[in-house]
């Protein structure tokens, strides 16, 4: 007998929606958000919004300042560096497992994502490209068949995805280099060249740090 699957709570649904909005660039990094305004937009009471913001604070997407309120995180360069290292460690581990355990599914997922990103480039749609980028890297995580890493990845990658969206919206020229990285990684995975794939991931992630450093003087950070 299969257990009954309970739907997500209102708090979880609220957190999902706010998280998605932050990652998709609907809020400026460092901007103030209020429980009441979010509740009004979402058509719900303030209570689930308050709980959702507390969860997103744990994930690093929201920073709460006493007597001032809640703010979208705004990272300094050191935070972005830490996030990039975190992502590289998880993805390089996962790509090895994905190639060894689930190669066909890995290549299928990567190719679907590449197709989506190419369509976005053709239509100069940075937002759509960002979604394809997320799909690409999640294909690596999913194909590794490690539920523990997948859970850690999805709960900690949000701030870096938001930074990436911020950069792409500022300068679509990043799309070309990003696409080249993804195509090269697809080729390495297709050939089952684990070491090359891991090197590409590490280099690819470092590009985000380089781009953020080039476009921002080290800002006053707003993060937990």
Secondary structure, DSSP 8 states (H G I E B T S, - for coil): ---------HHHHHHHHHHHHHHTTSS-TT-EE-HHHHHHHHTS-HHHHHHHHHHHHHHTSEEEETTTEEEE-B--HHHHHHHHHHHHHHHHHHHHHHHHH-HHHHHHHHHHHHHHHHHHHHTT-HHHHHHHHHHHHHHHHHHTT-HHHHHHHHHHSHHHHHHHHHHHHH-TTHHHHHHHHHHHHHHHHHTT-HHHHHHHHHHHHHHHHHHHHHH------B--
